[in-house]
Structure formats: structure tokens, C-alpha cells
Amino acid sequence: MRVLFAVFPVAERAFPVVPLAWALQNAGHEVRIATHPDLVDAVTGAGLAAVPVGRGEDLAALTDFSRNPALSGLPGGGLDVGPGECADWGAKWFRTTRVFAAQRPLLEELTGVAVRSRPDLVLWDPFCLPAAVAARVSGAAHARLLWGRDNIAWLRGRSARYRDQAAPDGGWHEPLEETMQQLLEPYGLPYEEELVLGQWTVDPMPPGMRLPARGVRYENVRWVPYGGGLTVPEWLHRRPLRPRVWVAPDATDLIGSLAEPAIELMSAGDSEPQVPLPQLLPTCSAVVHRGGAELFASAAAAGVPQLIVPVPTWDEEASAAQLTRKGAGIAVSRGEFSPALLLTLLQNPSFQERATAWREELARLPGPAELVPVLERLTSHHQRI
């Protein structure tokens, strides 16, 4: 089976695909990763074949967006979906479709790659609709590979429901229509919902975070942390003498100049060598961060208690809520945060007990190798070659 991954053009989105790509490759399948030229070294460094697509000037806005949605140039900032009805869902769905449209420069290249290489399966980033179109043109089966909560499916369902129930007379201009028209017209393809939501969706996020989504088939897979090809420093081979706390780079402003001799505080600045998180996290007694999916899921998989002060851009508040439900840490707003909460997290053994129980629960989910035969069956069912 030939498998093509289409990855959003930043390293944070490339890393989560690596364990599944390894599993497919180890099972004897041919794997290629289509991504931005700047990420080719990250892909090949993981022992995977890279296919560069897209020019830097075309996708520069997307790389900015991935780091901070407020930089996208779109009013309103983040694309987080709050609890309940999410009163501003319409504005967020509009902004989401603009991110879809920004990936249009990938369409011709991805389609060319797919037509020439004839993949059996395309696994694509949920924002990368050109990959779904490329799969449809080439006849490949295709599925989305999530890296966080599936806000896109929820927003799409909310928009469709509003159109059908509240604006059946055409009073709701569906913002997805223009984007899909631009993607489909060059190939004479009709619109199909699977071109937005995939024929199925691979979900690596911890159970309990999923939003209700109409018409989406999910396949669970265990989150396996991958931190890139980094060198393990000598000090990481030794057991820490004090409770070690990893402070994510985006949360260092919270801790400030906290001096606590009973704690080994660690963080990484831009000028410091990076530390491989899959090796670092199991040595930690706590993690402080803003709720990003990669660190949240990796810390949960490692059984590390977490202190989350969420900044709502995608699913950070959902991560904080799930952490609280599991009793595996503390989640507070920035206004409620105090460095003393870190001591509370470390001194109350129940947080570690529940984080360990959560780790064991997550370990029972199917791993990437167990997902491979599922992908083989679904590919055989869906491909049109």
C-alpha cells in the first residue's frame, strides 16, 4: 500500500504524524510525507521520505497562524470552540474557511504528486483540503489525521444545521462554498462532504475531548510523543534529586523569577539547546503550560501532573477541562494563577496517583501499529483506483 501524508507547514504539525508513518512503514507500506520545503530535514531526520510542496512566500501567513491565530490577519483571533452553542460560531467558521483558502497554492502540486505516485491512501491535516481534492482526483482513499480536538467538524456541522433549520430560504451564505468552488472547479469535481471531513478521521487525542460531529467516523489511536531527532543530554540520564518541573516556553512568564530551592525548574529559551520531551517528561513531577494539544497529550501519556493556564486559540480550554475531570492536575485562568499552585500540585499525592491512572487508561488505546490493519481495510473499501 502506498501512503501519502499531507502535513500543515510547521514542525508542530509534522511531529504527530511520525509514529503512525513509522508503523505503516514498518508494516511494509511505502510512505511519503508531503510538506513545506522548510520541514524536509525534520521529515528525513525521522527516517521518512519527504516530498516538498509549496513555496515559503505562499504559506508564510499559515506558519504565523499556527503559532498564534491572532496573527492571521483575520479579525477575532483564535478558533477555539467553547462549551454549549458557542455564540460566535459563525465568525469562527468564517475564519476557518479563510485558513482553508490560504492553502490553495498547494492544490496543483499536491494533485500532481498524487497523480504521479498513485497513493492508495492519503492522510491529511484537517486544514489541508487540497490534499482531499488530490486524493479524489487520483482515486485514493483519504482520511483526516487530527493533531487536536476536531473543531472543524463541529463548526461545519453547526453551519449546516443553521442553514437547514434557521435559514432554509438561502439567508445564510455558507462561507465554505467559495473556497470549495476554487478547489474543485479546475478538476470539474462535484462537492462532497468527505472533501472537508474525510472519508474517516484518525483521532489521537485523549478520550473525553471529542465534540459531537455529524457524519464523521472516528478511529482512535494512542498519542505517541515524538520530539524530533534531538540529542539526549548527559544530565537527563540521572534521576533528579528534587522534583523536576518543566515549564513550557509559552508559560515562562507565569513562573517569572520563582526561586524555590525544593524544586528543579526547567524551561527552554530560544537560545538554549532543545531537550527531547519524550525522554524528559517521564523524569518530571509536573508540567506547566498553556494547554496546547501536543504537550497536553504527551504529558498525559507520560503520567505527569499538569498545571494549565489556558490561552484559548484552539482546544486549550478543552484540555484544561479534561485535565480537571481526570483529577490529574490543576487548571486556572491567568487571573487566578499563583506560583503557590505549583507547590499544591507537587505536595498533593492525589494528582500523581490520578495522572498515573490516566496514563494506564491511555495505554490501553490502540497504538499506531494496531491501527495499520484498520487503515488497510478502510483503504480497500474506499479507494476508487
C-alpha positions in Angstrom: 0.0 0.0 0.0 1.3 3.5 -0.9 0.5 6.1 1.7 0.9 9.9 1.3 0.7 12.2 4.3 -0.1 15.9 3.7 1.2 17.9 6.6 0.5 21.5 7.7 3.6 23.6 7.0 5.0 23.8 10.6 7.1 21.3 12.6 4.5 21.1 15.4 2.1 19.5 12.9 4.8 17.3 11.3 5.8 15.6 14.5 2.5 13.9 15.4 2.4 12.0 12.1 5.7 10.4 12.6 4.7 7.4 14.9 1.9 6.4 12.5 4.2 6.8 9.5 6.7 4.6 11.2 4.1 2.0 11.9 2.9 1.9 8.3 6.5 1.8 7.0 7.4 -1.0 9.4 4.4 -3.0 8.2 5.9 -2.9 4.7 3.9 0.0 3.2 5.5 2.8 1.1 5.2 6.1 3.0 5.8 9.6 1.7 5.3 12.9 3.6 4.3 15.9 1.6 5.2 19.1 3.4 6.8 22.5 3.2 10.4 22.6 1.9 11.5 24.0 5.3 10.3 20.8 7.0 12.1 18.4 4.7 15.0 17.9 7.1 12.6 17.2 10.0 10.9 14.5 8.0 14.1 12.9 6.6 15.6 13.1 10.0 12.9 10.8 11.2 13.8 8.3 8.6 10.9 9.1 6.3 10.7 10.1 2.7 9.8 13.8 2.1 8.1 15.4 -0.8 8.5 19.2 -0.7 5.4 21.2 -1.7 4.6 24.8 -1.5 6.7 28.0 -1.6 7.6 29.9 1.5 6.0 33.1 0.3 2.8 31.4 -0.4 2.4 29.8 3.0 4.2 32.3 5.3 0.8 33.5 6.7 -0.1 29.9 7.7 3.1 29.4 9.7 2.3 32.6 11.6 -1.3 31.5 12.1 -0.2 28.1 13.5 1.9 29.8 16.2 -0.8 32.4 17.1 -4.1 32.6 15.3 -4.3 36.3 16.2 -1.5 36.8 13.6 -3.6 35.5 10.8 -4.8 39.0 9.9 -8.3 37.9 10.4 -10.5 39.7 13.0 -11.3 37.9 16.2 -8.1 35.8 16.6 -8.5 32.2 17.8 -10.7 29.4 16.6 -11.5 27.8 19.9 -14.9 26.3 20.3 -16.4 26.9 23.8 -19.0 24.8 25.6 -22.6 24.8 24.6 -23.7 26.6 21.4 -20.6 28.8 21.1 -22.3 32.2 20.4 -19.6 33.3 17.9 -19.5 30.1 15.9 -20.4 31.9 12.6 -17.4 34.2 12.8 -15.1 31.3 13.7 -16.3 29.2 10.9 -15.7 32.1 8.5 -12.1 32.4 9.8 -11.7 28.7 9.5 -12.7 28.7 5.8 -10.2 31.5 5.2 -7.4 29.2 6.5 -8.7 26.6 4.1 -8.4 29.1 1.3 -4.9 30.1 2.3 -3.7 26.5 1.4 -5.0 26.8 -2.2 -1.4 27.3 -3.5 -0.8 23.6 -2.6 -3.5 22.3 -4.8 -1.7 21.9 -8.1 1.5 20.5 -6.6 -0.3 18.0 -4.3 -2.6 16.9 -7.1 0.5 16.4 -9.3 2.2 14.3 -6.7 -0.9 12.2 -6.1 -1.5 11.6 -9.8 2.1 10.6 -10.4 2.7 8.5 -7.3 -0.8 6.9 -7.3 -1.2 6.5 -3.5 -3.7 4.1 -2.2 -4.3 6.3 0.9 -3.8 10.0 1.7 -3.8 11.0 5.3 -4.2 14.8 5.5 -4.1 17.6 8.0 -7.7 18.8 8.8 -6.9 22.2 7.3 -5.3 20.8 4.1 -8.4 20.5 1.9 -6.2 20.4 -1.3 -4.9 17.0 -0.2 -8.5 15.7 -0.1 -9.0 17.0 -3.6 -5.8 15.5 -4.8 -6.9 12.1 -3.3 -10.2 12.4 -5.1 -8.5 13.2 -8.4 -6.1 10.3 -8.1 -8.7 7.8 -6.8 -7.0 7.3 -3.4 -8.9 6.7 -0.2 -8.3 9.5 2.2 -8.8 10.4 5.8 -8.0 13.3 8.2 -5.3 12.9 10.8 -6.1 15.2 13.8 -3.5 16.9 16.0 -6.0 18.3 18.4 -9.7 18.5 19.0 -11.9 18.4 15.9 -13.3 21.9 16.0 -13.6 21.9 12.2 -16.2 19.1 12.1 -18.2 20.8 14.9 -18.2 24.2 13.2 -19.1 22.6 9.8 -22.0 20.7 11.4 -23.2 23.9 13.2 -23.1 25.8 9.9 -25.0 23.1 8.1 -27.6 22.9 10.9 -28.2 26.6 10.8 -28.6 26.6 7.1 -31.1 23.7 7.2 -33.1 24.9 10.2 -32.8 28.7 10.6 -32.1 29.9 7.1 -33.7 27.4 4.7 -34.6 30.2 2.3 -31.0 30.9 1.5 -30.5 33.6 4.1 -27.2 32.1 5.2 -24.2 32.5 2.9 -22.1 29.4 3.5 -18.5 30.6 3.6 -17.2 27.2 2.6 -18.8 27.4 -0.8 -16.3 29.9 -2.3 -13.3 28.0 -1.0 -14.6 24.7 -2.3 -15.5 26.2 -5.7 -11.9 27.4 -6.2 -10.6 24.0 -5.3 -13.0 21.9 -7.3 -13.5 23.9 -10.5 -10.1 23.2 -12.0 -10.8 19.5 -11.9 -14.6 19.5 -12.7 -15.4 17.8 -9.4 -18.7 18.0 -7.6 -18.8 18.9 -3.9 -18.8 16.0 -1.5 -18.8 16.4 2.3 -15.9 14.0 2.6 -13.7 16.6 0.9 -14.0 18.6 4.1 -14.4 15.9 6.7 -12.5 13.0 5.2 -13.9 9.5 4.4 -12.9 8.8 8.0 -10.9 10.6 10.7 -7.9 9.4 12.8 -8.1 10.9 16.3 -5.1 10.6 18.6 -6.4 12.9 21.3 -7.3 11.5 24.8 -10.9 10.3 25.0 -13.4 12.7 26.5 -12.4 15.7 24.5 -14.4 14.9 21.3 -17.1 17.3 20.2 -20.4 16.0 18.7 -19.9 15.8 14.9 -22.5 14.8 12.3 -21.5 12.1 9.8 -17.8 11.7 10.9 -16.3 8.2 11.5 -13.5 8.4 14.1 -10.8 5.8 14.5 -8.9 6.2 17.8 -5.2 5.8 18.1 -3.0 6.3 21.1 -0.9 9.5 21.2 2.8 8.6 20.9 5.1 11.5 21.7 7.8 12.4 19.2 10.1 15.2 19.7 12.3 15.2 16.7 15.9 13.9 16.2 17.4 15.6 19.3 20.4 14.5 21.4 19.7 13.3 24.9 21.9 15.4 27.2 24.1 13.6 29.7 22.3 15.1 32.7 19.0 13.5 31.6 20.4 10.0 32.3 20.4 10.8 36.0 17.5 10.7 38.3 16.6 14.2 39.5 17.4 14.9 43.2 14.5 17.3 43.5 11.0 17.4 41.9 11.6 18.4 38.3 9.1 20.8 36.8 9.1 21.5 33.0 7.8 25.0 32.2 6.8 25.2 28.5 8.4 28.2 26.6 5.0 29.9 26.3 4.4 29.7 30.1 7.7 31.1 31.4 6.1 34.5 32.0 3.9 32.8 34.6 6.7 31.4 36.7 8.8 34.5 36.3 11.8 34.5 38.8 10.3 32.0 41.2 13.0 30.8 43.5 12.1 27.6 45.2 15.0 25.5 46.4 12.9 22.4 46.8 12.1 22.4 43.0 14.2 21.9 39.9 12.5 24.3 37.5 13.3 23.8 33.8 12.4 25.8 30.7 13.9 26.3 27.3 14.6 29.7 25.8 15.2 30.3 22.1 19.0 30.4 22.6 19.2 27.1 24.6 19.5 23.6 23.2 16.2 21.8 22.8 15.6 18.8 25.1 13.7 15.7 23.7 10.4 15.8 25.5 9.6 12.1 25.2 12.7 11.5 27.3 12.3 14.5 29.6 8.7 14.2 30.6 8.9 10.8 32.4 11.5 12.4 34.7 9.2 15.3 35.6 7.0 15.7 38.6 4.9 18.4 36.9 4.5 20.3 33.7 3.3 24.0 33.4 1.9 25.1 30.1 -0.9 26.9 28.2 -2.9 23.8 27.2 -1.5 23.1 23.7 -2.6 19.7 22.4 0.9 18.3 21.8 2.2 18.9 25.3 -1.1 18.1 27.0 -1.4 14.7 25.3 2.3 14.0 25.7 2.2 14.8 29.5 -0.9 12.7 29.9 0.7 9.8 28.1 3.7 10.1 30.4 1.6 10.2 33.6 2.8 13.7 34.6 0.6 16.0 36.6 -0.1 19.3 34.8 -0.7 22.9 35.7 -2.6 24.5 32.8 -3.3 28.2 32.3 -5.1 28.1 29.0 -4.9 30.7 26.3 -7.9 30.0 24.1 -6.8 29.6 20.5 -7.9 26.1 19.5 -8.6 23.5 22.2 -6.6 24.7 25.2 -9.7 25.2 27.4 -10.9 21.8 26.5 -7.6 20.3 27.5 -7.8 22.2 30.8 -11.4 20.9 31.4 -10.4 17.3 30.6 -7.4 17.6 33.0 -9.7 18.7 35.8 -12.2 15.9 35.1 -9.4 13.4 35.4 -8.1 15.0 38.6 -4.6 14.8 37.1 -3.7 18.4 37.6 -4.8 22.0 38.1 -6.3 24.4 35.6 -6.9 28.1 36.3 -7.2 31.3 34.4 -4.3 33.7 34.2 -6.0 36.0 36.8 -6.3 33.0 39.2 -2.7 31.8 38.7 -0.2 31.9 41.5 3.2 30.2 41.7 1.9 28.7 45.0 -0.4 26.4 42.9 2.7 24.7 41.7 3.6 23.7 45.3 0.0 22.5 45.8 0.3 20.3 42.7 3.6 18.8 43.9 2.6 18.3 47.5 -0.8 16.6 47.0 -0.1 13.0 46.0 -3.6 12.5 44.6 -2.6 14.4 41.5 0.2 12.0 40.7 -2.0 9.0 41.5 -4.6 10.2 39.1 -2.1 11.1 36.4 -0.7 7.6 36.7 -4.2 6.1 36.4 -4.9 8.2 33.4 -1.6 7.1 31.7 -2.6 3.5 32.2 -6.0 4.2 30.7 -4.5 5.8 27.7 -2.0 2.9 27.3 -4.9 0.6 26.6 -5.9 2.5 23.4 -4.8 1.0 20.1 -1.3 2.1 19.2 -0.1 3.1 15.7 0.8 -0.5 14.8 -2.6 -1.7 15.8 -4.2 1.0 13.6 -2.4 -0.2 10.5 -4.8 -3.1 9.7 -7.8 -0.8 10.3 -6.3 1.6 7.7 -5.7 -1.2 5.3 -9.4 -2.4 5.5 -10.8 1.1 5.2 -8.5 1.9 2.3 -9.6 -1.2 0.4 -13.2 -0.2 1.0 -12.9 3.5 -0.1 -10.3 3.8 -2.8 -11.6 4.4 -6.3 -8.5 3.4 -8.3 
